């Protein structure tokens, strides 16, 4: 076969897919108003909402809870999920769900709330604690059904059954199974319009990196590339407008749909070195996830340019550019700068004494295995030192 057979520079003959989904996705401005009826249709009687304290203070969560209650179910709200959910916080949330005898979990918020809700859904019908999980467990009891209502446009956590939690020794641990994939997702951009500019920027940049790393991943397929490419077209064009004007519903809608598509992409392809380093930074320093990604995106993306020219050519095309992979990386960094995100480790307070810890955590993170070029410990050490 020629390199560009029929004008398409990829072989699909060797791809093997096995994809199934039980998720219903409702998208559109004001669509959250349908949630109570949708839960009632599914037989929900005892709903537990999992969210964070900041979002509850806005009144949004209680309005949604009242609408669900009006459709019939009793509703319990647990609003104590921290920005980076710890195993201890997940055990508290699970206890609330057990006490309420929850038969449906509703996650409202950003990635932290959605990830936490997956753990709660997984643990409620068991006697296990979150701290005991390492991702290898087999569960006899089925998880509690889950609905996800994202209020940030970033993580795409509503697209899959897996989440990230922080262990007692400050490691990022992956939790969940395919069975904890939300069976109902509501994408309502009106829920995102009051999001502060800084949170919009960080969450939106996370979505952009999801799209970019999905294209570059060793696990990329024709389907994941399709999702990732369209997600990048939406998010890279809309993020600056969403940050500049939180009430711009068109920009907010593009970001929410783009983040969802990026989540679908990464669920198929996996991520890469930017996320491996970003996870280690957040676990070590508490830096918000999207901010951590921006601080290392340029060097981490550049590291793989020579190892996967065809994949970086995909990234160039997705960003509607011409030229090399280096130009595509530069464009992503330009977007970070334009929305006020830091683009070096020194700007977020990463000191020289943390480098060894970051190297160890990054190389033990499963997402790092998907990167086009896996660094050695010395290469990663050098990359991080030069990024300060």
Phi, psi and omega in degrees: 000135178292163184298327181240059183301124181055027179079007182241119190273035181219141170271130176252356182299326185271356180284140177233120180249147171212085190242130173221154180212144175239018186267130170263127182247123177249123181233144177144149179299130180083003186292343179296340179296342181274354190299314182303314179295321179295321177292320178299319178301329182271006176081016180294131177239329182228099186260133171246122176269130178248122184205187181247161185294325180296317181292324180295326181297337180287343184092345182300315184295316181293327175296317179294319179299318180296321180293322177295315180299325180294338179274355175130317184292152166281150187229129172243133181251125172247113188238042183241029180278123180281173184299321176239094191303127175269163177299324179297318180293327179289325177293324176296315180296321179296322179298322177298315180295321178295316181297325181278354186052049186302135172245004172202133175254134176242118177265128177232122177143206178269198185299326182296314179294319181292318177296317180299319181297325177297318178296318179297315179300322182288322189268339191304319183269015178238176175256011184279159172252159180296324182297336182278350185278140174226008178093354183257359186289153169245134187248127177280322181279137179289149176289160173289136178303150190228137169244143183234129177235092181289137178245004170236159178250089185201293193285329188066021185295344180287351186269354186212174184262011188245148179218178180235133175232165180254124181284172181298334178261023172064041170252151173275125183239133179273136181228162174110171176217173176301332182290343178265011171297130180304137177271350178219130178231133176242120179252097183239104184296339178297336179285349183256356191289337180266006181295130180301154184301318182295321179289320176302315181297312183294315180295317181295324178292326174303315179298320179297316179292326174302313180296315182295311182291331175295321177294323186274345187299147173296339180268007183297142176232176178303318182290315180296324178295323178297312177300312185295319181297313180293325178298318180293323177300320181286308190288319182291332179279332190257341190299313183300321179292320179295323178289319183289326183219098183298340180271002180285095188292330177293313178297318179298320180294317179297320179294318183293315179291320178298318178295323178296316179295321177297323176297320177295322179297309185293333178295335178266323191259331192084175183249221185193206190294324179301315180287326176301313178291317181301317177300318182292324178296312182296318180294329185271321188245346183081006179299134178306144190305308182296325177294317178299318179298315181298326185291342185231358187303313183301300181299321183292320178290321180296332184302329184261003188305311185286341184277340187214066184300324181293321179291320177291331173296323174300319180294319177302313181293320180298329179271005178059044180245173167234158179112209190260174175300327178299323179293321178296317178297317179300322179295319179296319177295321178301320178296318178301314180297318183297330181259013171084022180266147178289148182235022171211158185292328179299327182292341179251011173083020176284116183262164185300328183288350179268349188300313182300319178297316180296320179299312182299312182294320181296316183287344175266355180277129185300329183294334181298334181293340183274350186294149182302331181220108181281126181281151169283166177305319181291319179297319180291321176301313179298318180299315182291320179296320181286347181267002180271000000 
